[in-house]
Amino acid sequence: MAAWGHGKRVLVAWAVLSVIATPLVAVFLGPAMPPGNASEQATGQVFDNAVMTSIVTPIICLLLVFFVYALSQFRHSGGELVDGPPLRNDNRVQLWWMVVTSVTVLFLAAFGTYELLQTGSGGGQGPDPIAKPSGAANAFQVQVIAQQWQFTYRYPSLGGMETAQLVLPANTLVELHVTSLDAVHSFWAVELAVKADANIGVDNVAYVKTKGARTFHVRCAELCGLWHGYMFDNGQVMDSSQFASWASGQKKIFSTVAKYVPKYARVYYPDPQRRAG
């Protein structure tokens, strides 16, 4: 009975702490979590992170209460240090633990899968995505070409021009085709919540629906060689008129070097000499 007395006190303290902490996490911490609200995918990820963090909060509270209670109530206070009475298994505790943890994990798996299918995902899904957002057939296409140690970007609807900075129109569904020229890279547009592997000869498709004009960060998230740490840049989301002006200027610049650039293709293979090192 003494054990159940301790257990009841732990459960009461846990319930009180959870009732206080969980709403605070859901209301204040959740919406402030990364990656922000620069795209629909980013907003969806913030919501997902808030939900999962809120679910995990009572579990963290239980562990915290248990350890604090155990350290305060069962610590050795002096005298001879001897073994305590033997403890036997409690089938009720084991059963409840298995049920609660199994339901939690299965719910999170189902919730995460549903959210990925709903938003079209900001992660690469290979050349034939199974989770396409509405309006994908009319999406603005941009190719992301990874190479040691930079990303370049081609715009098939703008004459196949290639630029060193990713610039996207605001409030637009964008279809990103991610590939590589040499090693395995990972394209990560942080604030847009897009992250897709860049592999040689692979067209890895990711979708993102931009919002208002802003600057975002681009990183390589896969160890790709000596200068991997320097493979980063900034991108821009521009209003439609500003984007049109930018594209016009870039097309003129690109026209001077277009004859030296390979024709646009969904995938590129490295030159044999480069591939051989």
N, C-alpha and C positions, 0 to 999 in steps of 0.2 A: 504493500500500500504506500510505503514511503516513496517508492520509485514513481508511482502514479501521481503522488502529490507534487513531486518535482516536475513531472511531465505536464501536469495541468498548469503550473506556474509558467513554464516555458511557452505553452500554447497560448495562454492569455497575453503574455508579453509580446509574443510574435504577432497575434491578431491585432493588437493595438498599434504596434509599430507599422504593420503592413497597411492598415486602414489610413494611417497618416502619410506614409511614404509613397504609396502607389499613386494616389491622385497628384501629389506634388511632382513625381517623375513624369506622369502622363501629360500634365498641363504645362510645366515649366521646362523640364529637361528635354523631353521628347521633341518638341518643335524646334529646339535650338541645336539639334544634332546635325552633323554633316550628312550629305553634301550641300544642303541648302535648297533654294527654289529657283535655280537658273533654267531648269527644264522640267517638263512634265515627269520625266523619269526620275529626276532628282527629288521632286516633291513626293513622288510615290515612295522613294527610298526613305525619305525622312519619316513618312507615315509608318512604313514597315518597321523602321528602327524604333520608333516610339512605341508601337504595339509590342514588339518583342522585349524591349527594355521594361515596359510595364508588367509584362508577364513574369519576367525574371526577378523583378523587385521583391515580391513576397518570398521567393526562394533565398535571395540574399539576406533578407531580414531574418528568416528562420536560422540560417547558419550563424549570423551575427549574434542573435539572441542566445542560441545554444552555446556558443563558445564563451560569451560573456558570463552566462549563468554558470557554466561548468567551472570556469576559472575562479569565479567569486565564491561558489558554494562548496566546491570539492577540492580546493587546494590544501596542501599539507601545512598545518599550522605549528608544528613542533613535535618533539618527542620522537619515538622510534618510528621509522618508516617501514610499514608492513603492507603486504598485499591486502586488497579489499576482498569482500565476498565475491565468489564466482558469479558471473552473469550468464543467464540462459537466454536463448533466442525467444523473441516475442513474435509469434506469427501474425498478430494483428498489425503491429508496426511495419513488419516486412511487407504485408499485403497492401496496406495503404500507400507505402512508399512506391511500390511497383506500379500500382494503379495510377497514382498522381503523376509520376514521372513519365509513364508511358503515354497517358492522355496528353500531357504537355508537349512531348516531343512529336507525337502524331499530329496534333493541332498545328504546331509551328511548321511542320513539313507541308501539310495541306494548305495552310495560309500562304506560305512562301511560293508554292507552285501556282496557286490561283493568282497571286499578285503578278508574277512573272508573265503569265499568259494574258492577263488583262492589259498590262502596259506595253507589251511588245518587247520589253526588256531593253536595258542599255548595255547588255553584254552581247558579245559576238555569238552567233548561232550557226556558223558555217554558211555555205553558199545558198542553202535552201531553208530559211528560218521557218520554224513552226509557230512562232508567236509574233504575228505581224499586227501592228496597230492599224486602226481604221485609217483609210486614206493612203496606205502604203504604196499603192500603185502609182500615185502621183507625187511621191516624195522627191525632194530635191537631193540629187545624188552627189556625193563627194567620195573620192578615193583617198585613203590614207596609206601612204607608202613608207614603211619603216626601213631604215638602213643604218649602218654604223657610221655616225651616231647622231641621227636627226630624223625627223619626220618631214615629208613633203606631201603636198595635197594636189590632186588633180580634179578638175571640174568638167565632166563629160558634156554637160549642157552648155558650157561656155567655151566650146571649141577644144576641149581637152587641155586647157591651160593648166600649168603647174605652178604652185606658189610654195614659199617656204613658211608661210603662216596660215593657220586654219582660220578662215573668216566665214561666218554663217549668217544668213538673213534671220531676223527676229521673227518669232511667231510662225515658225515653219517646221514641218516634219522633214527631217533629214535622214537619208539612208546612207550610212557609212559603209564603204567596202574596204576592209582592212587587209593589207598584205605586206610582204617583206621581200627585200632584195637579197638578204644575206643570211642573217641569223634569226633566231626566235626572239621577237620583241613583244611588248604588250602596250597597246595604245590606251592611255588613261586620260580622258578629259575630266578632270576632277570635279569641278562644280557642275558640269553637265550630267554627271553620274553615268558616264560611258566608259566601259573598260572591255577591251577585246584583244585577244591574242593576234599577233601578226606573224604568220608563218610563211615560209617560202612556197610559192606556187599555190597558195590557198586564198580564196575570196571569202573572208569572214565578215558577215553582215551584221550591223548593229543599227538600231533606230534611236533617234532622239528628237523630241519636239521642243524647240527653243522657245524661250519667252522673250523678255525685254532685252534691250541692248546692254552689254556688259563685257567685262574681260574675264576670261577663265584660264586655268593653267593646264598645260599638257605635260604629261610625264611618261617615261617608259617604265613600266612596272615589272619588267622581266630582266634579270641579269643577262646582259647581251655583249659583254666584253669590257675592255679596259676603261673606256670612257662612258660607261653606262650612267654614272652619276651626273654627267653633264648633258644627258639627253632630255632636255626639257625646254619648254618655250611657253609663250602666252598666246592665246587665241582671242578672237573677238566675235561677239554677236552684234550685228549692226541693224539699224532700221532699214527698211526696204530701199528708200531713196539713197541712203548712204552706201548701202551694199551695191546698188547698181552703179554708182559712181566709182566705187572701189574696183568693181569687176571690169568696168570699161578701161580704167587705167592699167590694170594688171594684164589685160588682153593685149594692149599695145606693147607693154614691156615683153610679154611672152612671145609675141610675133617675131621679135628680133633673134630669138634662140630656138624657135619651134622646130626648125629643120634639123637641129642637133638632138632633139628629144625623141625617144621612141614613141611610136603611135600608142594611143590610149588602149589599154587592155585591162581586163579585170584582175589578172595576175601577171607577175613578172618573175622570170627566173634569172638568177645571177649569171653573169658572164662566166664561161668555163674557167678562164684563168683566175678570176676572182674567187670562184667557188673552190678552186684548188689551193687557195691561199697565196 
